[in-house]
């Protein structure tokens, strides 16, 4: 499923530790980016009290360097993370339908990593990600796979 289609991604993954972890990054990012449009305590409108308390803590941890700490925070939230369905709860429903995770029209490079698993892909992908950003920050245009 495309990275831009956050709603099905969350629906498919929020039932496990990885989904709660990735959900925390997404749910914390939206209020930071759109606070001027939607003031207030947005996390509490979509997450349980425990989820709203844990999400910023998880989002502050690096998925690559502090990934061993994340499961111990996420595991107790599995099955008790969401207060309501983000696809039908404003303003989240608008964010998911209009904004997605990836800006419309943007293109992400596709890199295949044979043998990589859901747990190992982050570490496997780091060299490609670092090279991509180094090239981009130097002003060069990375090769497109779109």
C-alpha positions as CSV (number, residue, x, y, z in Angstrom):
1,X,0.0,0.0,0.0
2,X,1.3,3.5,-0.8
3,X,2.8,5.6,2.0
4,X,0.4,8.3,1.1
5,X,-2.6,6.1,2.2
6,X,-2.2,6.5,5.9
7,X,-5.7,5.4,6.9
8,X,-5.5,1.8,5.7
9,X,-2.0,1.6,7.0
10,X,-3.1,2.6,10.5
11,X,-6.1,0.3,10.2
12,X,-3.9,-2.7,9.3
13,X,-1.2,-2.1,11.8
14,X,-2.6,-0.5,15.0
15,X,-3.4,-3.9,16.4
16,X,0.3,-4.6,17.2
17,X,3.4,-3.1,18.7
18,X,4.7,-1.8,15.4
19,X,1.5,-0.1,14.5
20,X,1.2,1.6,17.9
21,X,4.8,2.8,17.5
22,X,4.4,4.1,13.9
23,X,1.0,5.5,14.9
24,X,2.7,7.5,17.6
25,X,5.0,9.2,15.1
26,X,2.1,10.1,12.9
27,X,-0.4,11.2,15.6
28,X,2.3,13.5,17.2
29,X,3.4,15.0,13.9
30,X,-0.1,16.1,12.8
31,X,-0.8,18.4,15.8
32,X,2.6,20.0,15.5
33,X,2.1,20.7,11.8
34,X,-1.5,21.8,11.9
35,X,-1.9,23.3,15.4
36,X,-2.7,26.8,13.9
37,X,-5.6,25.3,12.0
38,X,-6.9,23.1,14.9
39,X,-6.0,24.4,18.3
40,X,-6.5,22.3,21.4
41,X,-5.5,19.0,22.7
42,X,-5.8,16.9,19.5
43,X,-4.2,13.8,20.8
44,X,-6.9,13.3,23.4
45,X,-9.6,13.5,20.7
46,X,-8.2,10.3,19.0
47,X,-6.1,8.5,21.6
48,X,-7.0,7.1,24.9
49,X,-5.6,8.9,27.9
50,X,-2.8,6.3,28.1
51,X,-2.2,6.6,24.4
52,X,-2.1,10.4,24.5
53,X,0.4,10.3,27.4
54,X,2.7,7.7,25.7
55,X,2.6,8.9,22.1
56,X,4.9,12.0,22.6
57,X,7.3,9.9,24.6
58,X,7.5,7.3,21.8
59,X,7.7,9.9,19.1
60,X,10.8,11.4,20.9
61,X,12.6,8.1,20.6
62,X,14.6,7.3,17.5
63,X,13.2,4.3,15.7
64,X,16.8,3.3,14.7
65,X,18.8,4.1,17.8
66,X,16.3,3.6,20.6
67,X,14.1,0.9,19.0
68,X,14.6,-1.5,22.0
69,X,12.8,0.9,24.3
70,X,9.7,1.3,22.1
71,X,8.1,-2.1,22.4
72,X,8.0,-1.8,26.2
73,X,6.0,1.4,25.9
74,X,3.8,0.3,23.0
75,X,3.0,-3.3,24.1
76,X,0.6,-2.2,27.0
77,X,-1.3,0.0,24.5
78,X,-2.1,-2.7,22.0
79,X,-5.9,-2.9,22.0
80,X,-6.2,0.3,24.1
81,X,-4.5,3.0,22.1
82,X,-7.3,4.6,20.1
83,X,-10.3,6.4,21.6
84,X,-12.1,6.5,18.3
85,X,-11.6,5.8,14.6
86,X,-9.3,8.4,13.0
87,X,-11.1,8.0,9.6
88,X,-14.3,9.3,11.1
89,X,-13.2,11.6,13.9
90,X,-12.6,15.3,12.9
91,X,-10.0,16.8,12.4
92,X,-8.2,13.4,11.9
93,X,-10.6,12.3,9.2
94,X,-9.8,15.4,7.2
95,X,-6.1,15.0,7.6
96,X,-6.2,11.4,6.5
97,X,-8.4,12.0,3.5
98,X,-6.9,15.3,2.3
99,X,-3.4,15.3,3.5
100,X,-2.2,11.7,3.8
101,X,1.2,10.9,5.1
102,X,3.0,12.0,2.0
103,X,2.3,15.2,0.1
104,X,0.2,14.7,-3.0
105,X,2.3,14.4,-6.2
106,X,5.5,13.7,-4.2
107,X,7.6,10.7,-5.3
108,X,9.6,8.4,-3.0
109,X,12.4,6.3,-4.3
110,X,11.8,2.6,-4.3
111,X,14.6,0.5,-3.0
112,X,14.3,-3.3,-2.7
113,X,15.9,-5.1,0.2
114,X,15.7,-8.8,-0.4
115,X,15.6,-10.7,2.9
116,X,14.8,-7.7,5.0
117,X,12.0,-8.1,7.5
118,X,9.7,-5.6,9.1
119,X,12.0,-5.5,12.1
120,X,15.3,-5.3,10.1
121,X,14.4,-2.9,7.3
122,X,15.1,0.3,9.2
123,X,18.7,-0.7,9.8
124,X,19.0,-2.2,6.3
125,X,17.8,1.1,4.7
126,X,19.9,3.5,6.6
127,X,22.8,3.7,4.1
128,X,20.4,4.4,1.2
129,X,18.5,7.0,3.2
130,X,21.7,8.8,4.3
131,X,22.9,8.8,0.7
132,X,19.6,10.1,-0.6
133,X,19.6,13.0,1.9
134,X,23.3,13.8,1.5
135,X,22.7,14.1,-2.3
136,X,19.6,16.2,-1.8
137,X,21.2,18.5,0.8
138,X,24.2,19.0,-1.5
139,X,21.8,20.4,-4.2
140,X,22.0,17.4,-6.5
141,X,18.8,15.7,-7.7
142,X,18.7,12.1,-6.7
143,X,17.7,9.6,-9.4
144,X,14.0,9.0,-9.6
145,X,12.4,5.6,-9.6
146,X,8.9,7.0,-10.0
